[in-house]
């Protein structure tokens, strides 16, 4: 399954990252192509690349996709040989072509346009993808070769300016269509295909398109994102469709095989209340070039929710974005555990007082009731239950000879409980730290002399523990770091290139081999939660 997904995504979205030839004679100039004009403004989801990526980026992404596809092909081959399903034979045909030429060259020869603009969206809930083409004859040849390999009819039906194919199996229909400027693919239940076809081909249009509503440019400006790859999931629209209260094309093509209980008044109300806590998700990039990338995923929330979540955050020295220095690995959080306990108590009490009545949601009643701090946080020692943030950094590590350096910073209201907590560690000598004075962590007594020393410093509510060379001076240096005005709720960072040197298996499971560094952060902002990602490659 993993291999199938990687392979199909590599093929479907390579158009967003490759270079190619210019447009075929007679095709519309690329600047005039904007598939969002065909997308209903109330679509429940959309992923669009309406701004061409730079050529250097497309080449680098194509190389990464080539490596992923090679691995996926190895995993897929045995399964494809065992089945004679039409889709398997079609995929085998494409993979056979890819064995004779690089992926980006195959994509170029298949007739897709330079710059790789596309839009994937929901027609009601059913997926439709529109990709800009430069040589429609080459695209038609690709479709016909693939259909022939699958044992399906290859001759298209002519419908206006479109050449179309429809393939049905087990109650589902795949619609393919090609014009001089784009190729369209859509998948939906066979019973809805006749009604959907006019919408897919643009013979019927919604009262307002995504282009006319200017939704994507507005969101891009609002969050400082480009339109190079912008994704929006409107959970309100999804619920409206699933609840059977949509209008227009969303109602005309609404799914019918839903759990009836979900359409009851109580379920619609309770699901609506949950959706209002996070009505929309937006993802896009601030930077995406041949050297580095930076993107954001925004989980939009109402002000009352973000104001409550804002109480969880604290400002902790060392917990910043971007991550300080270039550590091998870093993980940090600026999270007030006392406030987290209060929030969990509020949620638990609210559900206990008014439990979910929708049958599909009643399982949440027991789960959320267990979040109450009296049971959820009571297992934590006071040192951690009263923490306001921490930072764990591994700066260096070598396997042979074994050595490591790094530090841990912990901010807590109950640092006074540290000596008692450490006294429970067998072999560790008693600790009596003096405010502001470095103290030996006693790691030698634990047989951890390969760490080359370890010292800690306590000042106020902050503990710093450092291992490795010069641990005394480094502990004092870490204590002197200024506290930023704000800290992210959560931060993680990896030096992927160095990790790969230590463990190829670990690094390859972590990120594609083209990455050198990667980091992410989660923060509370005025309009919701924002997860930021950045890195170099």
Secondary structure, 3 states (H helix, E strand, C coil): CHHHHHHHHHHHHHHHCCCCCCCCCCCCCHHHCCHHHHCECCCCEEEEECCCCCHHHHHHHHHHHHHHHHHHHHHHHHHHHHCCCHHHHHHHHHHHHHCCCCHHHHHHHCCECCCCCEEEEEECCEEEEEEEECCHHHHHHHHHHHHHHCCCCCCCEEECCEEEEEEEECCEEEEEEECCCEEEEEEEEHHHHHHHHHHHCCCCCCCCEHHHHCHHHHHHHHHCCCCCCEEEEEHHHHHHHHCCCCCHHHHHCCCCCCCHHHHCHHHHHHHHHHHHHCCEEEEEEEEECCCEEEEEEEEECCHHHHHHHHCCECCCCCCCCCCCCCCCEEEEECECHHHHHHHHHHHHHHHHHCCCCCCCCCHHHHHHHCCCHHHHCCCCCHHHHCEEEEEEEEEEEECCCCEEEEEEEEEECCHHHHHHHHCCCCCCCCCCCCCCCCEECCHHHHCCHHHCCEEEEEECCEEEEEECCCHHHHHHHHHCCCCCCCCCCEEEEEEHHHHHHHCHHHHHHHCCCCCCEEEEEEEEECCEEEEEEEEEC
